[in-house]
Amino acid sequence: MVHMAKRSNNRRNVYAYMVCCLLLVSALWQRCANIVPPSGGPKDTIPPVLVSAVPPDSTVHFHSDRIVFTFNKYVQLASNYNDVLIFAPRLRRQPIINVKLRTITILLKDTLQPNTTYQINFGNTIQDINEGNAIPDFFYIFSTGSYLDSLQISGTVLDAETGLPDSNVLVMLYKNLRDSVVSREKPLYYTRTNGAGHFLLHNLPADTFKIFALKEENNSLMYDDVGKEAIAFLNQPIVLHGNIQGLKLYLFREEAPPDTSRQNSLSALSPSSGQSHSFTVQMNLDNGRQSLIAPLQLQFSQPVAFIDSNKITLLEDTLLHPVAFHIKLDDSLHQQLQVFAQWKENMPYQLRIADSAIVDTAHQALKADTLAFQTKKLSDYGSVILELHGLDTGYHHNVLQIVKDQRVVYHVRVQQTTIRIPLFDPGDYQLRILKDENDNGKWDTGVYYGPHPRQPERVIAIPGKITVRANWDNTWIVDVPAD
């Protein structure tokens, strides 16, 4: 019995030892499992590097049905790659693209044309997985013939109304020279402008092309929404025998067909419709005061149908002297009325509107009202002197535009190279030169479809800005870029 008892004690000791070992191992395992990655160190900013391409880039006599790119890192494609990826000449059947670890495989599902140079442009869509570092402008070329086409067309797409470069605009080439091709077919070759509005079409064959730029809204690669999509074109096809550089395309939106829905909605506002609308008016003042250099702006709650100007009176000063004035109703919505007069500085005015002087389209008369206001002081304005250098004085249709928040706030025909404006609102402004072909004082858009296609009027954007300070003589020397 003594022996058996001794063996029982040994077992208990063994069991206790094993439990302690298990607890120790468990604790060590938990500590080892909670691995904390080292912090700090430089962030990876290096994009993937192409290790190999099969077949190699610039291959001639290409006859494969697939292309495999291998990189030095795990890669992915940006979510918008379908909108950016370009195959040119365009393929009828879109290739299949597979991404796995360090490889990107392109499976060609279309029959390639003989003796043709193809280009595949990924843009900036190939990225590494960890940090999203993108390979800039990654492209690949090959030829089904014995040589690679090497001609190029490069240039800039400009917004015709502002003169500024426009980014992410399609630039498209067609071998079909019919005018309607841009609305009926997708382009054979195309690319997109970069952030500076520049484009490059490369590895092109010697041929004759129609060229267009298109800022589309629906990714159809066609001009199919006149009035919403912006288009640019050249008057004549391009005959490509050598490289063409410095091409300028002026982007514009054609005037959309007239919208009759507005007229229909206005005609519905009749007494028989049973609708009742409050017809009111309010003044639009600048910080509570009327400008000395702009008309008084009145805003109506409903479109105006009739105005009897004989029932409207403008009076000045506390003595209420009558003042000569004239009025103008806006041409579109008929809800804004401008009152023009020779305003005096820091002067109180009253605009008296008699009962039934103004009637809206629902035949409701505006109630009699007196609108009181006061004008600004001369010291609220600055004077402006602009010395224009480099302007083509041989062209007699130059118009200086002064722009704020993309809106032309002042324009004047340039008769001489020194422009003087005695009163101008303080603020920051940009300058443009309009080539006003028809002398109507404003920019006119172009027309592509119609019996007489025409280019839009050109605008030269002047870099930089001017800042007008109140109660100050503001003078600048302005260097006008060459057109």
Secondary structure, DSSP 4 states (H G I P E B T S, - for coil): -HHHHHHHHHHHHHHHHHHHHHHHHHHHHHHHHSPPPPP-SPPP-PPP-EEEEESPTTBSS---SEEEEEESS-EEE-TTHHHH-EEESPPSSPPEEEEETTEEEEE--SPPPTT-EEEEEEET-EEETTT-PBPTTEEEEEESSSS---EEEEEEEEETTT--B-SS-EEEEES---TTHHHHS--SEEEE--TTSEEEEEEEPSEEEEEEEEE-SSS-SS---BTTBEEEE-SS-EEESS-EEEEEEEEB-PPPPP--HHHHHHHT-SGGGT------EEEE-BTTBB-SSSPEEEEESS-EEEE-GGGEEEEETTTTEE---EEEE-SSSS-EEEEE--PPTT-EEEEEE-TTSEEETTSPBPPPEEEEEEB--GGG-EEEEEEEES--TT-TTEEEEEEETTEEEEEEE-SSSEEEEEEE--EEEEEEEEE-TT-SSS----BSSSSS-BPPPPEEEEEEEEEE-TTSEEEEEEEPPP-
